[in-house]
Structures are given as structure tokens and as C-alpha cells.
Amino acid sequence: MTVDSPQPRAVAPARPDDSVRAVLRSPRLLTREALAGIVTTLALVPEVISFSVIAGVDPMVSLVASVVLAVVMSLLGGRPAMVTAAAGSVALVIAPLVRTHGVEYVLPTVLLAGVIQIVFGTAGLARLMRFIPRSVMIGFVNALGILIFVAQVPHLVDVPWIVYPLFALTIAIVVLLPRFTTVVPAPLVAIVVVTVVVVAAGLTDVHTVGDEGPMGGGLPGLTPWLVPFSPETLGIILPTALSVAFVGLMETLLTAKLVDDITETPSHKGKESWALGVANIAAGAYGGIAGCAMIGQTVVNVKIGRARTRVSTLAAGLFLLLLVTGLSSVMARIPMVALAAVMMVVAITTVDWHSVRPSTLRRMPVPETLVMVVTVGVVVATNNLAIGVAVGVLLAMVLFARRIAHVIRVERTVEAPAVEPTAAAVPDADGSARPRARVRYDVVGPLFFGSSNDLVEHFAYADDAALAEEADAASRPDATVLVDLSRASVWDASSVAALDSVETKFAAHGLAVEFVGLDERSGSFHGRLTGKLGS
């Protein structure tokens, strides 16, 4: 009697709502999440304003859209603690449309992009993110650190000398304060202290957030629809909508994966995708511009603020709403040097320094390092994370295909013909035994378009025909050559066509081939296509 071994019970993942309840019950955790959201908002404001200039829309449009995006994603998103707002990557995509056709085409573009993202998420296509290699992810993170750092440099060039002591003061507080206390986020303390110093000393020549763009109080209301419903409008907005949708999805899903790694918690990528679509539709209707995950601000929230739940991002959205409606004059007086210093610290901590150590580079395979370097280079050159990641993935695919194209191995064995009726022999019509397999080939490795293209070159057709003739088997070719595929698998039509070519070449030499050992999937695939792929 056999006893079934006990099966391990599936452990249900912790629900995000459990974490939210824990935060709401703990004043300490609630304070941590709220303060993290406030710091994130302060780091968010100047970037959102600058991105609105890039996109060619009013700064208030981007700020209000960011409020909507942050609040909706806090409620619906699949990755707690990830910050979503009007982002630079989306602004870069929308800008040409605004310049060519006008700002009134932004609303239908954003609405269509949101619908595409909802379809993407509900169709389960977010699972495609699993095919992004680690080397591309590291390149993505390192390029992110570089872009964040470089974006702050203009705030330290051609500025009054007093900016540099303020910069040093901000860095000192951010770096040293956590050694004494972590109750209040060090960046928040640094921003408040430097702002008080600038206001109290009357340093009017220090650049502030208010200098980035006008920030009048109040809300704009629903975005009016100002374009005709027509095929011409669809033709204008469709290319940009597709770009907005997929750039936003790529940046959001990559950021979600980064937060997964930082927090060591899983996220629901499909839910995050369709929620982003809903958030963009809401932001388009009330605000006017689309957005996606803000990578730098997410790092501020998760790493520096130590936020872990959607309470932090909800606090960020509500605090931004408060700043826009009632405290815009206060927000306008924050010195840009303080925000730049905080973001520079974030940039330095974002880079995966272990990946660029000489000892690590010596151990890493050259293709892996090449993919990482190319990803970083393309991102920095184009200032677009999505383009860099796409190029990195394509390069990784090419290098991978090239590498495994050479792993296929074919082993040839000349077998002595059976002289007695055995399992290795097939009886002839008169009862005598004839050879079952004079030559045997063992194919080892995956067969796909890259590895199977030169498969036909691994067989010795003329030599096998000569052996068969010596054994007087040429007149009975049906079992002369055996090809064992038990250690191989057939993955595409190119491989089936290659096997058909092998069979055709042996037939031209008067020999037949028997393919054996295919697993159920490969056998079914081969049987469905063999002989039906043309010449």
C-alpha cells in the first residue's frame, strides 16, 4: 500500500488592504506613510511643471492631472506605494501633437490611450514583462539614476554663490539626520529648513518653484471636447495614443518591478495596467494630460520615505491638491536648490553600483554587460527610458538567439546490423532479419529558427548511403537511418522544414529516415506541419 505524501498548502499572499488597515491602526506607521507622501509631492511639483512646458500645456493642467492620477492609482493600482503623475516620457510623446495640431487634440488622445491600456491590462498582456532580462533592468535603473542626476545640474549652473551653501546644507541634512532620527524624513526637514533660511534672509535671487511656471489657485473643471468626431480626428490621434499607451505601460511596469525588488513584495501587473488606463481617462477628463509612474519620485517614496502602502500615494495626491488649491503661494517659495539636492541624493542611491564594479564586470558574460551598457547609452542619448529598454530587449534577444543557435549538437553512431531477429531488427517477408538501423543520429538541443537553419549540414548523406549499399540495405531503405530526437524539442515551422529537408536529402541518396523520441508537444507539432511547408 502506498501512502500519498502530504501536499504543501498554498500560502495566500498578504492582501494590500491588510497593510492599509495596519497603517490606519498605527499612528507611527500612519505618520511615516503621510510624511513620505508629503516629501514625494514636494519632489514631484517642479518636475510636473517642467514637463508641462515640454508638452506645451498649462502647468495647472499637469498639476491637476497629477492629483487625479495619484488618487485614482492609489485606489485602483496593483502596486502600492508607486507614484503616478504627469510624466516626462508622456510629455515627450504628446509634444509633437500639440505643436502640429493644437492642445485641443490632447483630450481625445489621452482617452484613446487609456482605453488601449485597459485592454492591455484586462487581456493579461502585462505578463510579457517577464521577458525583460535582468541586464536590461539593471541598465534601466542605472540610466534612471543618470537622468535624475543630470536633470538637476541646470539648477546649480550660472546661479548666485549663495546657492552652493544652501545646496551643501541640504545634502548635509539629508545624509546626516537619519543617523540621529528617522521619525521625520530627512528630505522633508532639509526642504523646510532651506526654505525658511531663504525666506527669512530675503534671498530673492535664489530660484524657486514659482519661477518654473504660474501656479494660481483653483481647479480648471472638466476638459472641454473641442475636436470633431470624425475619421480624420482618429487618424490624427491614433499614432500618438498608441505611443502614449505603450510608453506609459512600459515605464509603469518597469517601475513596478523595481518597487517589487526594493520592497520584496509582489504586485499585480495586470491590475496596474488597466488601472493606469482608468486613471488616464479620468485625468484627461479632469485635468487634460496623461501620465504614468514617476520613477524618481517613487524611489523617494519607497527608499527615502520608507513607504509601503497606498496610503502614502493617496497622501501625496491629497497634499498636492491642497498645494494647488490653497497653498500655491507657499509651494511657489520652495527653493529649487533644495529639491535638486534631494533628487541628486536619490539619483546616487538609485544606481546599482555593484553592477559597475570592476570585479562584477570581470565575472559577468560579455553579452550581459553589452546589453546593460547599450540600454544605458540609448536611454541617456534619447532621454527616453522606453526607447532604451526596447533597444536593450531587442539586443538581448539577438544575442540570446545567436548564443543558443550554436548549442545544437548531432552525434552520429554507426551501428552493426542485427543478424538475428531481435527488437533491433525487422523481419523480412521470408522471415529473415534485416537491419533496423544502420546509422543512428542523436540530436541534442532546442530546434528553432536560429539553431535549425544549419541542421541539414550535420548529416553525412553520402557516407550513410555507402554504408547502406555495403550492407545490401539500399534496396530496403525504410529503416536505414534513425534520428533520435528524445533530447531535442521542435519549437517552430523552421525546424519542421529543416527536418523535412534532412528527410528529402536522405531520400535523394536512396535512404529513408525514421524520426523517434519526440515528446508529445513536439511530435504533435511536427506531425501537423511535416510535408506541408512546400519546397
C-alpha positions in Angstrom: 0.0 0.0 0.0 1.3 3.4 -0.9 0.8 6.5 1.2 0.5 9.8 -0.6 2.9 12.3 0.6 1.2 15.4 2.0 1.0 18.2 -0.4 2.2 21.6 0.8 -0.6 24.0 1.4 -0.7 27.1 -0.8 0.0 30.2 1.2 -2.3 33.0 0.4 -0.5 36.2 -0.4 -1.0 39.1 2.0 -3.7 41.4 0.8 -2.8 45.0 0.3 -5.9 46.1 2.3 -4.4 44.3 5.3 -1.4 46.6 5.2 -3.6 49.6 4.9 -5.6 48.6 7.9 -2.4 48.1 9.8 -1.2 51.6 8.9 -4.5 53.2 9.9 -4.4 51.4 13.3 -0.8 52.6 14.0 -0.1 56.3 14.5 3.6 55.6 13.9 3.0 53.9 10.6 0.4 56.4 9.5 2.8 59.3 10.2 5.5 57.5 8.2 3.3 57.0 5.2 1.8 60.5 5.3 5.3 62.2 5.6 6.6 60.0 2.8 3.7 61.3 0.6 4.4 64.9 1.5 8.1 64.6 0.6 7.2 62.8 -2.6 4.8 65.7 -3.5 7.5 68.3 -2.9 9.8 66.4 -5.2 7.0 65.9 -7.7 5.9 69.5 -8.3 8.9 71.1 -10.1 9.2 68.1 -12.5 5.5 68.1 -13.3 5.7 71.9 -14.1 8.7 71.4 -16.3 7.1 68.5 -18.1 4.0 70.7 -18.8 6.3 73.1 -20.6 7.7 70.3 -22.7 4.2 69.1 -23.6 3.1 72.6 -24.4 0.2 72.7 -21.9 -0.5 75.0 -18.9 1.3 74.0 -15.7 -2.0 73.8 -13.8 -3.3 71.2 -16.3 -0.4 68.9 -15.4 -0.7 69.6 -11.7 -4.4 68.8 -11.6 -4.0 65.8 -13.8 -1.3 64.6 -11.4 -3.7 64.9 -8.5 -6.3 62.8 -10.4 -3.6 60.2 -11.4 -2.2 59.9 -7.9 -5.6 59.5 -6.2 -7.1 57.0 -8.8 -4.0 54.8 -8.8 -3.9 54.8 -5.0 -7.3 53.4 -5.0 -7.1 51.0 -8.0 -3.5 50.3 -8.8 -1.8 46.9 -8.4 1.5 48.3 -7.0 1.1 50.0 -3.6 3.5 52.9 -2.8 4.3 53.6 -6.5 3.8 57.2 -7.5 1.9 58.0 -10.7 1.6 61.6 -12.2 2.1 63.6 -15.4 5.5 62.2 -16.5 8.2 63.4 -18.8 8.1 60.4 -21.1 4.4 61.0 -21.9 5.1 64.7 -22.3 7.8 64.0 -24.9 5.3 61.9 -26.9 2.4 64.4 -26.7 4.5 67.5 -27.5 4.7 67.0 -31.3 0.9 66.5 -31.5 0.4 69.8 -29.6 2.8 71.7 -31.8 1.3 70.3 -35.0 -2.5 70.2 -34.3 -3.0 72.1 -31.1 -3.7 71.4 -27.4 -7.4 70.5 -28.1 -6.3 67.1 -29.5 -4.7 66.1 -26.2 -8.1 65.1 -24.7 -9.1 62.5 -27.3 -5.6 61.2 -27.5 -5.4 60.6 -23.7 -8.9 59.0 -23.7 -7.9 56.6 -26.5 -4.6 55.8 -24.8 -6.5 55.0 -21.6 -8.8 52.6 -23.5 -5.7 50.8 -25.0 -4.2 50.4 -21.6 -7.4 49.0 -20.2 -7.5 46.4 -23.0 -3.8 45.6 -22.5 -4.3 45.0 -18.7 -7.5 43.0 -19.0 -6.1 40.8 -21.7 -3.3 39.8 -19.4 -0.5 41.2 -21.7 1.3 42.6 -18.7 2.8 39.1 -18.3 5.1 40.0 -21.2 7.2 42.0 -18.8 8.7 38.7 -17.6 10.7 38.5 -20.8 12.7 41.6 -19.9 16.2 40.4 -19.0 18.0 41.3 -15.7 20.7 43.1 -17.7 18.1 45.4 -19.2 16.5 46.1 -15.8 20.0 47.0 -14.4 20.6 49.3 -17.4 17.2 50.8 -16.9 17.9 51.5 -13.2 21.4 52.9 -13.9 20.2 55.1 -16.7 17.4 56.4 -14.4 20.0 57.4 -11.9 22.0 59.3 -14.5 18.9 61.1 -15.9 17.7 62.2 -12.5 21.2 63.5 -11.6 21.7 65.3 -14.9 18.2 66.9 -14.8 19.3 68.7 -11.5 22.5 70.1 -12.8 21.0 73.2 -14.5 19.8 74.3 -11.1 23.5 74.6 -10.0 24.9 76.2 -13.1 25.1 80.0 -13.5 23.4 80.7 -10.2 24.3 83.1 -7.3 27.0 82.0 -5.0 24.6 81.6 -2.1 23.0 78.6 -3.9 26.0 76.5 -3.2 26.0 76.8 0.6 22.3 76.1 0.5 23.0 73.0 -1.6 25.6 71.8 0.9 23.2 72.4 3.8 20.5 70.3 2.1 22.9 67.5 1.4 24.2 67.5 5.0 20.7 67.3 6.5 19.7 64.5 4.1 22.8 62.5 4.8 23.4 63.1 8.5 19.9 63.4 10.0 19.0 59.7 9.6 21.9 58.9 11.9 20.1 60.6 14.7 16.4 60.0 13.9 14.2 58.6 11.3 10.9 59.7 12.7 10.7 62.6 10.2 12.0 62.1 6.6 15.4 63.9 6.3 14.5 65.4 2.8 11.3 67.0 4.3 13.4 68.5 7.1 16.0 69.7 4.6 13.4 71.3 2.3 11.7 73.1 5.2 14.9 74.3 6.7 16.4 75.7 3.5 13.0 77.3 2.6 12.9 79.1 6.0 16.5 80.2 5.5 15.8 81.7 2.1 12.6 83.4 3.1 14.0 84.7 6.4 17.1 86.1 4.8 15.2 87.6 1.9 17.3 85.8 -0.7 15.2 86.9 -3.7 17.8 85.9 -6.2 17.5 82.2 -5.3 15.5 80.3 -7.9 12.2 78.9 -6.5 9.4 76.6 -7.7 7.3 79.7 -8.5 9.8 80.7 -11.1 9.1 77.4 -13.0 5.6 78.5 -14.1 2.4 80.2 -12.9 0.5 78.4 -10.1 -2.7 80.2 -9.5 -5.2 78.6 -7.0 -8.4 76.9 -8.0 -9.3 73.9 -10.2 -9.9 74.1 -14.0 -13.0 71.9 -14.2 -13.9 69.3 -16.8 -11.8 69.4 -20.0 -13.9 70.5 -23.0 -14.1 68.4 -26.1 -13.1 70.8 -29.0 -12.4 68.5 -32.0 -14.9 66.8 -34.4 -15.9 63.2 -34.1 -14.5 62.0 -37.5 -12.2 59.5 -39.1 -9.7 62.4 -39.7 -9.5 63.0 -35.9 -8.9 59.3 -35.3 -6.2 59.3 -37.9 -4.5 62.3 -36.2 -4.6 61.0 -32.6 -4.1 57.2 -33.1 -0.3 57.1 -33.6 0.2 59.4 -30.6 -2.3 57.5 -28.5 -0.5 54.2 -29.2 2.8 55.8 -28.2 1.3 57.3 -25.0 -0.3 54.0 -24.1 2.8 51.8 -24.5 5.4 54.2 -23.3 3.3 54.7 -20.2 2.8 51.0 -19.7 6.4 50.2 -20.2 7.6 52.8 -17.7 4.9 51.9 -15.2 5.5 48.2 -15.3 9.3 48.5 -15.1 8.9 50.8 -12.1 6.5 48.3 -10.5 9.1 45.6 -11.0 11.7 47.9 -9.4 9.5 48.5 -6.4 8.8 44.8 -6.1 12.6 44.3 -5.8 13.1 47.1 -3.3 10.2 46.1 -1.0 10.4 42.4 -1.6 6.7 42.2 -2.2 4.7 41.2 -5.3 2.4 43.4 -7.3 -0.4 42.7 -9.8 0.9 44.0 -13.1 -2.3 43.4 -15.0 -4.3 45.3 -12.4 -1.7 48.1 -12.6 -2.1 48.3 -16.4 -5.9 48.6 -16.6 -5.9 50.9 -13.6 -3.5 53.2 -15.4 -5.9 53.3 -18.3 -8.8 54.3 -16.0 -6.6 56.9 -14.3 -5.6 58.4 -17.6 -9.2 58.6 -18.8 -10.1 60.4 -15.5 -7.0 62.7 -15.8 -7.9 63.5 -19.4 -11.4 64.4 -18.5 -10.5 66.4 -15.4 -7.0 67.9 -16.0 -6.2 67.1 -19.6 -3.0 65.2 -19.9 -1.9 61.6 -19.4 0.7 60.2 -17.1 2.5 57.1 -15.8 4.7 56.0 -13.0 7.2 58.7 -11.8 10.3 56.6 -11.2 12.4 59.2 -9.3 9.5 60.2 -7.0 8.7 56.5 -6.5 12.2 55.9 -5.3 11.9 58.9 -3.0 8.6 57.5 -1.6 9.8 53.9 -1.2 13.5 54.3 -0.4 13.8 57.6 1.5 10.3 57.9 2.9 10.2 54.1 3.5 6.5 54.0 2.4 5.0 50.6 1.7 1.3 51.1 1.2 -1.2 53.0 -1.0 -1.7 55.4 2.0 1.5 57.2 1.0 0.5 57.8 -2.6 -3.0 58.9 -1.5 -1.5 61.3 0.9 0.7 62.6 -1.9 -2.3 63.2 -4.2 -4.3 65.0 -1.5 -1.3 67.1 -0.4 -0.7 68.1 -4.0 -4.4 69.0 -4.2 -4.0 71.2 -1.1 -1.0 72.9 -2.6 -2.7 73.6 -5.9 -5.9 75.0 -4.3 -4.9 76.6 -1.1 -1.1 76.7 -0.6 0.2 77.6 -4.0 1.9 80.7 -2.7 3.7 78.6 -0.1 4.7 76.0 -2.7 6.0 78.7 -5.0 8.6 79.8 -2.4 10.4 76.5 -2.1 14.0 76.9 -3.4 14.8 74.7 -6.4 18.3 74.1 -5.0 16.8 72.1 -2.1 14.7 69.9 -4.4 17.7 69.5 -6.7 19.9 68.4 -3.9 17.3 65.8 -2.7 16.9 64.4 -6.2 20.7 64.2 -6.6 20.9 62.0 -3.5 18.0 59.9 -4.9 19.9 59.5 -8.2 23.1 58.3 -6.4 21.2 55.8 -4.4 19.2 54.6 -7.4 22.3 53.5 -9.4 23.2 49.8 -8.9 26.8 50.4 -8.1 27.5 46.7 -7.6 26.8 46.2 -11.3 29.5 48.5 -12.4 32.3 47.4 -10.1 35.4 46.0 -12.0 35.1 42.7 -10.1 31.5 42.3 -11.2 32.2 43.2 -14.8 35.0 40.7 -14.9 32.7 37.9 -13.8 29.7 38.9 -16.0 29.4 37.4 -19.5 30.3 40.0 -22.2 26.8 39.9 -23.8 25.1 40.7 -20.5 27.4 43.7 -19.9 26.9 44.8 -23.5 23.1 44.8 -23.1 23.4 46.8 -19.9 25.7 49.4 -21.4 23.7 49.8 -24.6 20.5 50.2 -22.6 22.1 52.9 -20.5 23.6 54.6 -23.6 20.4 54.7 -25.6 18.3 56.0 -22.6 20.8 58.8 -21.9 21.2 59.7 -25.6 17.4 59.8 -26.3 16.3 60.9 -22.8 13.6 58.3 -23.1 13.6 55.2 -20.8 11.1 53.4 -23.0 13.2 53.6 -26.2 16.3 52.4 -24.2 14.5 49.5 -22.7 13.1 48.4 -26.1 16.5 48.6 -27.7 18.0 46.7 -24.8 15.4 43.9 -25.1 15.9 43.6 -28.8 19.7 43.4 -28.4 19.3 40.8 -25.7 17.1 38.7 -27.9 19.5 38.8 -30.8 22.5 37.9 -28.6 20.5 35.1 -26.9 19.4 33.7 -30.3 23.0 33.9 -31.6 24.3 32.2 -28.5 21.8 29.3 -28.4 22.0 28.8 -32.2 25.2 27.0 -31.6 24.1 24.7 -28.8 22.6 22.2 -31.1 24.6 19.0 -31.3 24.2 16.0 -33.6 26.0 12.8 -32.7 26.4 10.1 -35.4 26.8 6.4 -34.5 27.4 3.6 -37.0 25.6 0.5 -35.6 26.4 -3.0 -36.6 23.4 -4.5 -38.4 21.4 -7.1 -36.5 21.9 -10.7 -37.7 19.2 -12.3 -35.6 15.5 -11.4 -35.2 15.6 -9.1 -32.2 14.0 -5.9 -31.0 16.5 -4.1 -33.2 15.6 -6.0 -36.3 12.6 -6.1 -38.6 11.6 -9.5 -40.1 11.5 -9.5 -43.9 8.8 -11.2 -45.9 10.5 -14.5 -45.8 11.0 -14.3 -42.0 14.7 -13.4 -42.2 16.0 -10.4 -40.3 17.3 -7.2 -41.9 18.9 -4.2 -40.3 16.6 -1.9 -38.3 19.1 1.0 -38.2 22.5 1.0 -39.9 23.2 4.6 -38.8 21.9 6.4 -35.8 21.8 10.2 -35.2 21.2 11.7 -31.7 20.1 15.4 -31.9 20.7 17.3 -28.7 19.3 20.8 -28.1 16.3 23.1 -28.9 15.4 23.3 -32.5 14.1 26.7 -33.6 14.8 29.1 -36.5 18.2 30.1 -35.2 19.6 26.6 -34.4 17.8 24.6 -37.1 19.0 26.6 -40.2 22.2 24.6 -40.5 20.8 21.3 -39.1 20.9 19.7 -42.6 24.7 20.2 -42.6 25.2 17.8 -39.6 24.3 14.6 -41.5 26.6 12.5 -43.7 24.2 11.6 -46.5 26.7 10.2 -49.0 28.6 8.2 -46.3 25.4 6.7 -45.0 24.3 5.7 -48.5 27.7 4.0 -49.0 27.3 2.1 -45.7 23.8 1.0 -46.6 24.9 -0.3 -50.0 27.7 -2.3 -48.4 25.1 -3.9 -46.1 22.8 -4.6 -49.0 20.2 -2.4 -47.4 19.9 0.2 -50.1 17.0 -1.8 -51.7 15.2 -1.7 -48.3 15.7 1.9 -47.3 12.7 2.2 -45.0 14.7 1.7 -41.8 18.2 2.6 -42.7 18.7 5.9 -40.8 17.3 6.6 -37.3 17.2 10.1 -36.0 16.6 10.2 -32.2 15.1 13.5 -31.0 14.5 12.5 -27.4 17.0 15.1 -26.3 15.7 17.8 -28.6 12.4 19.7 -29.0 10.8 21.3 -32.0 9.7 24.9 -31.5 8.8 26.4 -34.9 8.0 25.7 -38.5 11.6 26.4 -39.5 12.6 23.3 -37.5 10.0 21.2 -39.2 11.1 22.4 -42.6 14.7 21.6 -41.6 13.7 18.0 -40.6 11.8 17.7 -43.9 15.0 18.8 -45.8 17.0 16.1 -43.9 14.5 13.5 -45.0 14.5 14.8 -48.6 18.3 14.7 -48.8 18.4 11.1 -47.5 15.7 10.1 -50.0 17.8 11.5 -52.8 20.5 9.0 -51.7 18.0 6.1 -51.7 17.6 6.2 -47.9 14.6 6.7 -45.7 14.6 8.4 -42.2 12.7 7.5 -39.1 12.4 10.3 -36.5 11.9 8.9 -33.0 11.8 10.2 -29.4 9.8 13.4 -29.9 7.8 14.5 -26.8 4.1 14.8 -27.1 4.0 18.5 -27.9 6.9 18.4 -30.4 5.5 15.2 -32.0 2.1 16.8 -32.5 3.6 20.0 -33.8 5.9 18.1 -36.3 3.1 15.8 -37.4 0.8 18.7 -38.1 3.3 20.5 -40.4 5.6 18.0 -41.9 5.3 17.7 -45.6 3.0 20.7 -45.8 5.6 23.5 -45.8 6.5 23.5 -49.5 9.9 23.1 -51.0 
